[in-house]
Amino acid sequence: MNKHFCHLATATLLSLLPLQNATANTEDTAADVLRVALPAAAWGMTQYFADDEGSTQFYYSFASTIAATYALKTAIHKNRPDGSDDDAFPSGHTSMAFQGAAFMQRRYGWKYGAPAYALATYVGYSRVNNDHHDTSDVLAGALIGIAASYWFAEPFYGVQITPTAGLNGVGLQLSKHW
């Protein structure tokens, strides 16, 4: 994939996303900024580490998050709690924020992922608190963002610890790339 094309596509996608509306409160504004800032920071880390493979993984993760989120919004016409429209499911703010957070954690570790997850959780909280979504919308958005990043991103270096869950229990998976 052409590196310059990917940079242009990412910048274009991020620039098309409105950051604030006229009736937004401070919490809404913070969520609007974070939904763009977290994926932008994840992409920025691929540039900082000169990580071309990670950059490609980010593009796939980000694009699949956006595609899945908007496909579901189009297919499922769920009303928002505030009654403003019928595209509540899943939360786009939350899917984007968690995609960025999960990418940072999966690719570069918990040192970067933990604070990013805290900020992404705030985005989800604010969407419910301000009646833009209910909890199921936010959880679905978070799962989409996390799943896309876990599907496409691989650890950059060192040992990676990943939580696992299945029908027979929960645990931790330890992996190392040589």
QUIFEN-V355331 format. One record per backbone hydrogen bond with DSSP energy under -0.5 kcal/mol. CO is the residue of the C=O (numbers start at 1). NH is the residue of the N-H. Records with the same first field share a line. If there is no record, write none. Layout:
CO = NH ; NH
//
This chain:
2 = 6
3 = 7
4 = 8
5 = 9
6 = 10
7 = 11
8 = 12
9 = 13
10 = 14
11 = 15
12 = 16
13 = 17
14 = 17
16 = 18
21 = 24
25 = 29
26 = 30
27 = 31
28 = 32
29 = 33
30 = 34
31 = 35
32 = 36
33 = 36 ; 37
34 = 38
36 = 40
37 = 41
38 = 42
39 = 43
40 = 44
41 = 45
42 = 46
43 = 47
44 = 48
45 = 49
46 = 51
47 = 50
50 = 52
51 = 55
52 = 56
53 = 57
54 = 58
55 = 59
56 = 60
57 = 61
58 = 62
59 = 63
60 = 64
61 = 65
62 = 66
63 = 67
64 = 68
65 = 69
66 = 70
67 = 71
68 = 72
69 = 73
70 = 74
71 = 75
72 = 76
75 = 77
76 = 78
78 = 88
80 = 83
85 = 80
88 = 90
90 = 92
91 = 95
92 = 96
93 = 97
94 = 98
95 = 99
96 = 100
97 = 101
98 = 102
99 = 103
100 = 104
101 = 105
102 = 106
103 = 107
104 = 108
105 = 109
107 = 156
109 = 112 ; 113
110 = 114
112 = 116
113 = 117
114 = 118
115 = 119
116 = 120
117 = 121
118 = 122
119 = 123
120 = 124
121 = 125
122 = 126
123 = 127
124 = 128
125 = 129
126 = 130
127 = 132 ; 133
128 = 131
131 = 82
134 = 137 ; 138
135 = 139
136 = 140
137 = 91 ; 141
138 = 142
139 = 143
140 = 144
141 = 145
142 = 146
143 = 147
144 = 148
145 = 149
146 = 150
147 = 151
148 = 152
149 = 153
158 = 177
160 = 162 ; 175
162 = 173
164 = 171
166 = 169
169 = 166
171 = 164
173 = 162
175 = 160
//
